[in-house]
Amino acid sequence: MRAYVPDYELRAPGGLTEALALLASEPGVWRPIAGGTDLMVLFEAGQLEHRRLVSIWGLRELRGIAVDESAVTLGSLTTYTDVLRHPVLRAEFPLLLAAAAETGGIATQNRGTLGGNIVNASPAADSPPVLLVYDAEIELISARGARWLPYREFHTGYKQMRMTSDELVSRIRLPRATSPFHSHYRKVGTRKAQAISKICFAGLRDASSGGVRIAFGSVAPVPLRCFQTESAIRSGHDPIQALAAELSPIDDMRSTAAYRLRVAQNLLREFLHAG
């Protein structure tokens, strides 16, 4: 059943201060919408429960990519197309480019935003594993102020986040690497393009120290940074066995837990044996 448009209310604030004031005035009532690549699918299917929406798409304060000596900071409304076109991201953050290129088609890449991908909180999303291995930080902003936290601490359970109903993701900060690294990204889906991932993998290996960072999507209730597996690699223990203990995949309409575990282990082997 399709949604009935008059049942919904949409406001488009003229600036960030106005948007934050609206969210604070009725906590939990207003739901932000940016590019709409996820919410409009629910709306079209008649499954969008929130009836009062605040459009943040036009808020210039949430746009832009800033580069300094230590980090690249992206506004939460940075689209996948913005990522693909940015010269510093192309040169220094190839995993983010790979994830952006794998996210939907051109229309989705033009409208989908990094902030939206984060707060949609799907464990199958393409960019979160990349943000995890790049040690991203995110800024949350509300009428009460702003706070930064490591992205690895943001997701606390399926569709659960360390974020209150009056907050927005404002910026994403990626530390710039101080040494060369080998990177590896793989998305496994039903087909090669425009598919929700059955497994998504991101890995980094420091070319100088040999240290590794590993993250997966679609293998747990949240995008997962695999610290136990990383520790096993550093200590010379079996990383494949450690990975099996760390993952908690499920059976669902896209795949089985056994398949996800086997593919995850194969992707880890592929990464460890490459380069």
Secondary structure, DSSP 8 states (H G I E B T S, - for coil): ----GGG-EEE--SSHHHHHHHHHHSTTTEEEESS-TTHHHHHHTT-----EEEE-TT-GGG--EEE-SSEEEEETT-BHHHHHH-HHHHHH-HHHHHHHHHSS-HHHHHH-BHHHHHHHT-TT-SSHHHHHHTT-EEEEEETTEEEEEEGGGTEEETTEES--TT-EEEEEEEE--SS-EEEEEEEE-SSSSS---SEEEEEEEETTT--EEEEEESSSSS-EE-HHHHHHHHHTS-HHHHHHHH------SS--HHHHHHHHHHHHHHHHH--
